[in-house]
């Protein structure tokens, strides 16, 4: 039971992280590209943050199913990116089916998913390295 709660909490945290990244990062990019003069209300953080949350949770589920026997240090960045792209594409496909969005939405969501997944792995590895530094272990012997 504790393992399931830990996994659910992890998926929720990944979802929140992706929501922040998509909402703030994507929102800033959209403000510059779509509305450089500030005429439209600042809706982009919410418009991009909500799908970012669901993409992060979906990525966590995909990763848990596909790579259940591996640790983060055993996964490569390209492999993480592929699973992130798959989660983004699945979310885009779901949007096409449920909400009638255009099929072109799948490509940007897949790209955002791949970039977000690679960023998630980089953050996880950075946190892992900090934990090792705190314990005094040598990083060279780990690799």
C-alpha positions as CSV (number, residue, x, y, z in Angstrom):
1,X,0.0,0.0,0.0
2,X,2.8,2.4,0.8
3,X,4.5,1.8,-2.5
4,X,1.2,2.7,-4.3
5,X,0.9,5.9,-2.3
6,X,4.5,6.8,-3.1
7,X,3.9,6.3,-6.8
8,X,0.7,8.3,-6.8
9,X,2.5,11.1,-4.9
10,X,5.4,10.9,-7.4
11,X,3.0,11.2,-10.4
12,X,1.3,14.2,-8.8
13,X,4.6,15.9,-8.2
14,X,5.7,15.2,-11.8
15,X,2.4,16.6,-13.0
16,X,2.8,19.8,-10.9
17,X,6.4,20.2,-12.2
18,X,5.3,19.8,-15.8
19,X,2.4,22.2,-15.2
20,X,4.7,24.9,-13.9
21,X,7.2,24.4,-16.7
22,X,4.5,24.4,-19.4
23,X,2.5,27.2,-17.9
24,X,5.3,29.6,-17.1
25,X,7.8,28.7,-19.8
26,X,5.2,28.1,-22.5
27,X,3.2,31.0,-21.4
28,X,6.2,33.3,-21.7
29,X,6.9,32.0,-25.2
30,X,3.3,32.4,-26.3
31,X,3.2,36.0,-24.9
32,X,6.2,36.8,-27.1
33,X,5.0,35.0,-30.3
34,X,1.2,35.4,-30.2
35,X,0.6,38.6,-28.3
36,X,3.8,40.7,-28.2
37,X,1.8,43.9,-27.6
38,X,-0.2,42.5,-24.6
39,X,-3.6,43.0,-26.1
40,X,-4.9,39.5,-25.1
41,X,-5.5,38.6,-21.5
42,X,-2.8,36.5,-19.9
43,X,-4.4,33.2,-20.3
44,X,-1.4,31.2,-21.5
45,X,-0.1,29.9,-18.2
46,X,-3.5,28.3,-17.4
47,X,-4.1,27.1,-21.0
48,X,-0.7,25.4,-21.1
49,X,-0.4,24.5,-17.4
50,X,-3.5,22.3,-17.3
51,X,-2.4,20.0,-20.1
52,X,1.1,20.0,-18.7
53,X,-0.2,18.6,-15.5
54,X,-2.1,15.8,-17.2
55,X,0.9,15.1,-19.5
56,X,3.2,14.8,-16.5
57,X,0.8,12.4,-14.7
58,X,0.4,10.3,-17.9
59,X,4.2,10.3,-18.4
60,X,4.6,8.9,-14.9
61,X,2.1,6.1,-15.6
62,X,3.8,5.3,-18.9
63,X,7.2,5.3,-17.3
64,X,6.0,3.1,-14.4
65,X,4.6,0.5,-16.8
66,X,7.3,0.5,-19.4
67,X,10.4,0.8,-17.1
68,X,9.2,-0.7,-13.9
69,X,12.3,-2.8,-13.3
70,X,14.8,0.0,-13.8
71,X,16.1,2.9,-11.7
72,X,16.6,6.4,-12.9
73,X,20.4,5.9,-13.2
74,X,19.9,3.0,-15.5
75,X,17.7,5.0,-18.0
76,X,19.2,7.1,-20.8
77,X,18.1,10.6,-21.7
78,X,16.9,9.5,-25.2
79,X,14.8,6.7,-23.7
80,X,13.3,9.1,-21.3
81,X,12.6,11.5,-24.1
82,X,10.8,8.8,-26.1
83,X,8.5,8.0,-23.2
84,X,7.8,11.7,-22.7
85,X,7.0,12.1,-26.4
86,X,4.7,9.1,-26.2
87,X,2.9,10.6,-23.2
88,X,2.5,14.0,-25.0
89,X,1.3,12.4,-28.2
90,X,-1.2,10.2,-26.2
91,X,-2.5,13.4,-24.5
92,X,-2.8,15.1,-27.9
93,X,-4.6,12.1,-29.4
94,X,-7.0,12.1,-26.4
95,X,-7.6,15.8,-27.1
96,X,-8.4,15.1,-30.7
97,X,-10.8,12.3,-29.8
98,X,-12.6,13.9,-26.8
99,X,-12.6,17.6,-27.7
100,X,-12.3,17.6,-31.5
101,X,-9.0,19.4,-31.5
102,X,-7.0,19.4,-34.8
103,X,-4.6,16.6,-35.3
104,X,-1.7,19.0,-35.5
105,X,-1.8,19.4,-31.7
106,X,-0.2,16.0,-31.3
107,X,3.2,17.1,-32.6
108,X,3.8,20.1,-30.3
109,X,2.5,18.1,-27.3
110,X,4.9,15.2,-28.2
111,X,7.8,17.7,-28.4
112,X,6.9,19.3,-25.1
113,X,6.6,15.9,-23.6
114,X,10.0,14.9,-24.8
115,X,11.7,18.1,-23.6
116,X,9.9,17.9,-20.2
117,X,10.8,14.3,-19.7
118,X,14.5,15.0,-20.4
119,X,14.3,17.9,-18.0
120,X,12.7,15.7,-15.4
121,X,15.5,13.1,-15.7
122,X,18.1,15.9,-15.4
123,X,16.4,17.2,-12.2
124,X,16.2,13.7,-10.8
125,X,19.9,13.0,-11.4
126,X,20.9,16.4,-10.0
127,X,18.9,15.6,-6.8
128,X,20.5,12.2,-6.7
129,X,24.0,13.6,-7.0
130,X,23.3,16.1,-4.2
131,X,22.2,13.2,-1.9
132,X,25.4,11.3,-2.7
133,X,27.5,14.5,-2.0
134,X,25.7,14.8,1.3
135,X,26.7,11.3,2.4
136,X,30.3,11.8,1.3
137,X,30.2,9.0,-1.4
138,X,32.5,9.4,-4.4
139,X,30.6,10.1,-7.6
140,X,33.3,8.5,-9.8
141,X,32.8,5.1,-8.3
142,X,29.1,5.2,-8.9
143,X,29.4,5.7,-12.6
